[in-house]
């Protein structure tokens, strides 16, 4: 969960900076949309490619090229750097568990389940580990 939210915030901030530099109107709103869509695998490119096309049709091809390069290397590149570094919990919980949490959350809670599913799965996983740890210690003592 921390990796997903952290990546979204980082991508949104980088997108806002790029939109402001290129002079795209509504940069803050587009940055928020980029951060929100970062949950989807191809979400942020939907926003910065749209801004690139808009710049091109506004007779600003130089800024359009800048936005395309900024979006490809900076905004979309953040997903490959920030998410692995910020999700230490993802190392303990395999990707299939994360996917199960997201899908189960969507089924149980609807759209909000995208966030609640993995969170509740992680909390439940932690509770089970805490509950099982004393029992494992008791079993080890009985073998002695």
HELIX and SHEET records of a PDB file:
HELIX    1   1 UNK A    2  UNK A   22  1                                  21    
HELIX    2   2 UNK A   27  UNK A   37  1                                  11    
HELIX    3   3 UNK A   43  UNK A   57  1                                  15    
HELIX    4   4 UNK A   61  UNK A   69  1                                   9    
HELIX    5   5 UNK A   70  UNK A   75  3                                   6    
HELIX    6   6 UNK A   76  UNK A   86  1                                  11    
HELIX    7   7 UNK A   88  UNK A   92  1                                   5    
HELIX    8   8 UNK A   95  UNK A  109  1                                  15    
HELIX    9   9 UNK A  110  UNK A  112  5                                   3    
HELIX   10  10 UNK A  113  UNK A  143  1                                  31    
END                                                                             
